[in-house]
Every structure is written in C-alpha cells, then in structure tokens.
Amino acid sequence: MFAHPGFVEAIGRAFSHPVRLAAIEDGNGWQAAVPVFEKRRGPFKASALPHVTPILSPLLRGSIHETEINHQRSALDVLLRSLADTYDQATLQLHSSIVDARPFAWSGWTVTPRYTHVANLAVDDPVAGWSKSVRYTIRTEAENYLIEENSQHTEMGIALMAASYSRKEKVLGLANRTLASLAHELVEQGLVRVFAATRRASSSPEAVALIAHDGRSAHYWIAGSKPGPAMGVLLAGVVPKLKQDGIQSLDFTGANVPSVAEFKRKYGAELQTYFVARRVSHPVLRVLDRFRFAR
C-alpha cells in the first residue's frame, strides 16, 4: 500500500521531499527496490522516513535464501550498501513480512523492534473476536449514531486526531492543512476512504477514521474521536464494510504506547512485530543524534 506510486509521490509533494527509487537489478529485472524520500540535514543528505508513513520498506522480487543472507550477497544486502554509500543517514520502517532483520544489523544499521495489531477480516465474523466490553458498548450505543463514508469529514478527522494528541500532552508536529491536503489527494486516487460516526441530531462527527488501502489490505491510517463510545461504534460499521469490499486485513498501525496498545487489542487483532532500521553513516550526524535522543 505505502509503496504505491500515488502514495509515494503524494507524500513527497506534501513534505517537500524529492523522491527517488533505489533499485538493484540483474538480467531478470529488479530484485530489490525501495522508495527514497530525500532531505537535507545541513550539508548532509538523508533518506527520510516522512510523517504518516507507517511502512517504508524494501520490496523484494522473491524470498532470499539464508545462504545469501549469511554471505551478505543478496540483492537486499546490495541495496543496503547502496543506501549507505549514497546517504549520510537513512531510516526505514519495515513491513511485518520482513521477520529476519539480520541483513540490516550485519550491514551496520540499528534495528529496533516495534509492534502493531493486525485484524484478519477474512474470517466469517471479524467482529466476533472483539472484547466483551467493546461489543457491549456497540450493542448499547450503535443506534445513537449515524455511520457514513464521506470525504467531507476529512478535516474533522484530522482535527479530532490533533485534539487527542493535545489531551495526551503530545504534539502532532504537522499543520492540519498540510495533512488535509495530502489526505484529499489520496482520497481522489482511491487510496484512502473516510468514515465517520455522528451522534443522531448532531451535525458534527464524534469519530472519524481515514483508512488507507490497496484493495486487499487496509491500514487505520489517520483517526480521531471524542472520548466515549464513538470510535468503537464507528469501527463496528467500518470493518464489515471493508470485508464486504474484499479487504482481508486491517492493520491498526502501531501498538507501541501502553494505552494505545490496549485500545487496539480489544478489536481482536493479532500482535505482530516489525522493525525500524536506521543507519547514520557520518560521525557528525551520529553526535547530533546522541544529543537529540539524550534530551
């Protein structure tokens, strides 16, 4: 999904990152490739992980034999060396299908495990595995809300997400208008769908979810709600709709904060591990990184 050319190009425009493609090819075509979002850190050139990009991961033509990994001669190894040679700093957020992060570690990248919940929508009833408390809330509250799919609620979804950050005394770090412009562009391309839950007799949604998708898998990409039952009711309407439309999985996009992880756990999703891989080649940037993370 997040390697789709439409998404990559939209992200590059939104955050003013020149977009490149790093690729390794042989007589059979590309064997490994990854989109690169270039940015400057003073005189240094970086391959960045942009905002709201849950996955920035190498694409591989096929599986890599373990012998190729052990000898550090796979197409992935060549790709990683190319990135290290070209950029003074590079950050990737790997797809959960990459379960062997040794090529990154052995190439001098710092590899950090992260977590997310992924719901299987291919089962007969994807809501049946939700927690009792969530299902009780839905039974008692669903009739109080109108669920609709409408991109006119995009700005409200972003505002609700920003308000949620504020309640947690965190900073979103993005201008709402920048994020809204990006979201509308992706909606127009058919890569994002916007769902909202509005309390009956009210004109303003209490919960909005922007779902990024590729027609087969989906991500809970941008979402926000007022405190209360609205998001649970909204997801109870969204998940069956996604299943009906052929979506087979829903990634809740991160379970790395205790309160967030507990919220997402209640929706019957499987905990999965993914990795953030980062390489800082230039010694000056390594010193700057130490100061940044020490604050």
KAZIUR-V962487 format. One record per residue. OMEGA is omega in whole degrees, -180 to 180 (NA if undefined). Layout:
OMEGA  OMEGA
//
This chain:
-173  170  178  -178  180  179  -178  -178  179  178  179  179  -175  -174  175  175  169  -176  176  173  173  -175  175  -178  174  -178  179  -180  -178  175  177  -179  176  173  179  174  -175  171  179  167  -172  -180  -173  -180  -176  167  -167  166  -174  172  175  176  -174  -179  170  -163  175  173  -176  -179  -180  179  -179  179  -176  177  178  178  -176  178  178  -179  179  176  178  178  179  178  -179  177  178  178  -180  180  -173  -172  178  179  178  179  177  174  -165  173  -177  177  176  -176  179  -177  -178  178  179  -179  -178  177  175  176  171  -175  -178  179  174  -172  174  175  179  -179  176  -179  -179  179  -176  -178  -176  179  -174  -178  179  -177  179  -178  179  -179  176  178  -179  180  -174  -173  -171  -176  -179  -174  170  179  179  172  -176  -177  178  -180  -178  -178  179  178  179  178  179  177  179  179  178  176  -178  179  180  180  176  -179  179  177  -180  173  -180  -177  178  -179  179  178  177  -178  180  178  -179  174  -179  179  -179  -178  180  175  -175  -180  -178  173  -178  178  -179  -176  174  -180  -175  -180  173  178  178  176  173  -174  175  -175  175  -179  -180  177  -177  178  172  -162  178  -177  176  179  169  176  -179  -171  -166  -176  177  178  180  -179  178  175  -175  -173  177  178  178  178  180  -177  174  177  -175  179  177  177  -178  167  171  175  -171  174  -172  -177  179  180  -179  177  -175  179  -174  -178  169  -177  -180  177  179  179  169  -175  166  -180  -175  176  176  -172  -174  -177  179  179  177  177  179  178  180  178  -178  -176  179  -176  NA
//
